[in-house]
């Protein structure tokens, strides 16, 4: 394990990816915020690490898990995105990220972002997956939102390649889950990791968003691991049977 990522070994042809698995802040980085904020959704994807680990165990799947808080650097952004090192998040100012020098920014890129994405690319090269599953979670309601609570239990995101997404959305809705189609976020706008490592390599993928109140406790994470295990196998097998071409 490096300070940028944790690799889980497995021989399945499904790869599990959790960009926002950790709320860890290295001791030499001062974000200038209270520790309580790190435990909120702005610090990490609540429940995603436990869910991802459970999926690796159930499937015998390899996995890569981000090992640093998204407030230190957001591994699920492009290298030159203005949101890579957030100065604010859901209405909260992050003083330690404001006014960073170019050298300080580049240091974080090299230390965390680049190593994480190099590790993910290396894993794909060593054991090319038939399906990549990116596991995220979302808050039921943003603190800065004046709108209603988000109704979805799960959302499936995608950009250009919707081969696996279409299968997953149909199956989840068949089972009665309130499922977002490119909700609560659109993969057309926010799909950085899957754009770089799945779409760029022609690999089918599922970008999965689970509402974090459903997986924040062990019992909920275990329930959704069971649901998603079946879903991932269903999608992988359907894709193999139909040989759906890349769009």
Secondary structure by P-SEA (a helix, b strand, c coil): ccccbbbbbbcccbbbbbccccccccccccccccccccccccccccaaaaaaaaaaaaacccbbbbcccccccccccccccccccccccccccccccccccaaaaaaaaaacaaaaaaaaaaaaaaccccbbbbbbbbcccccccccccccccbbbbbcccaaaaaaaaaaaaaacccccccccccccccccccccccccccbbbbbccccccccccaaaaaaaaaaaaaaaaaaaaaaaaaccccc
